[in-house]
Amino acid sequence: MTGAGLAGFIAGLPKVELHVHHVGSASPRIVSELAARHPGRVPSDPDELVDYFTFRDFGHFIEVYLSVVDLVRTPDDVRLLTYEIARELAGQQVRYAELTCTPYTIVLPDDDSRGMSIEAYTEAIEDARIGAERDLGVRLRWIYDIPGEAGMPAADATRDFALQHSCDGLIGFGLGGPEVGVPRPQFAPHFAAARAAGLHSVPHAGETTGPETIWDAIRSLGAERIGHGTSASQDPELMAYLAAHSIPLEVCPSSNIATRAVATLAEHPLAAFVEAGVAVTINSDDPPMFGTTLDREYEIAADLLSLDEAGLVDLAKAGVAASFLPAEGKAALVGEIDAYAASAAGHA
């Protein structure tokens, strides 16, 4: 099948999205509206945002990312952002998504007039979640993550947000931000508390550091999936461990290129992961900031792995298997993927 044919197949393929950031999913249209509401550093012209989202390195990406975070100041901003993300996911046939949310960067102290309470934040994302499922057919769930660069105060607050102000959509606990100088073991008590409360452990690790960070995420944080895990390919023992213990990697190819975690797509370790038997899922991370979509990431994966339609179906099912959907939800979505594949084959 031609590339155009595969692209069309991918566009209609039911999918899940497991590694995508809440604020990082703000499209130029959404950022433009938020920037117009809160004039300042971020341009409100969508064309100017293209240049604004061109990153020199991972540090510059974090700087730009936080400037967009600063645009989300009110419950209405949160509601708009969340619902519109769901709309864009629905347009790519995403049926289920686990959004990584970082409430610490939005929920500010009571004496700071720019921010909102955790209660207001939670009400806004839950209202948008319920509306998205009702109106758009997309099921959203939340992973609250610690912004690692903010240290122990952020870790303590995120743990408290998750445990003391939980909501129906919250299913996981994560750790993001820069890895250099942010050792994973220091967050072990926070992850232990979250896991004891029934939340899944899904930290980022090995994106811009070596395999030892991934080992730390497994040993100290009880990681059930690894965000990125790019450097795992440098350690055959780690690759064997990930495969044997069915710990999936949340792979985001365009993100890895944009942040300079990987120099070129030709050097991306995705194929090495698959050859080693490591479970992989394909995700978009911060899609508008990286000029991509989940559909585009599937196209890149198809190229890197030389996949045909059957291979793409297996990739979509791997995402379902790695998700935290209940068993009946997984079975229903796998059935939908199979029905789509059969229908596409019948029209070939």
Stockholm file with secondary structure:
# STOCKHOLM 1.0

chainA/1-348         MTGAGLAGFIAGLPKVELHVHHVGSASPRIVSELAARHPGRVPSDPDELVDYFTFRDFGHFIEVYLSVVDLVRTPDDVRLLTYEIARELAGQQVRYAELTCTPYTIVLPDDDSRGMSIEAYTEAIEDARIGAERDLGVRLRWIYDIPGEAGMPAADATRDFALQHSCDGLIGFGLGGPEVGVPRPQFAPHFAAARAAGLHSVPHAGETTGPETIWDAIRSLGAERIGHGTSASQDPELMAYLAAHSIPLEVCPSSNIATRAVATLAEHPLAAFVEAGVAVTINSDDPPMFGTTLDREYEIAADLLSLDEAGLVDLAKAGVAASFLPAEGKAALVGEIDAYAASAAGHA
#=GR chainA/1-348 SS CCHHHHHHHHHHSCEEEEEEETGGGCCHHHHHHHHHHSCSSSCCCHHHHHHHTCCSSHHHHHHHHHHHHTTCCSHHHHHHHHHHHHHHHHTTTEEEEEEEECGGGTBCCTTCTTSBCHHHHHHHHHHHHHHHHHHHCCEEEEEEEEEGGGHHHHHHHHHHHHHHSCCTTEEEEEEESCCTTCCGGGGHHHHHHHHHTTCEECCEESSSSCHHHHHHHHHHHCCSSEEECGGGGGCHHHHHHHHHTTCCEEECHHHHHHTTSSSCGGGCTHHHHHHTTCCEEECCBSTTTTTCCHHHHHHHHHHHHTCCHHHHHHHHHHHHHHSCCCHHHHHHHHHHHHHHHHHHHHTC
#=GC SS_cons         CCHHHHHHHHHHSCEEEEEEETGGGCCHHHHHHHHHHSCSSSCCCHHHHHHHTCCSSHHHHHHHHHHHHTTCCSHHHHHHHHHHHHHHHHTTTEEEEEEEECGGGTBCCTTCTTSBCHHHHHHHHHHHHHHHHHHHCCEEEEEEEEEGGGHHHHHHHHHHHHHHSCCTTEEEEEEESCCTTCCGGGGHHHHHHHHHTTCEECCEESSSSCHHHHHHHHHHHCCSSEEECGGGGGCHHHHHHHHHTTCCEEECHHHHHHTTSSSCGGGCTHHHHHHTTCCEEECCBSTTTTTCCHHHHHHHHHHHHTCCHHHHHHHHHHHHHHSCCCHHHHHHHHHHHHHHHHHHHHTC
//
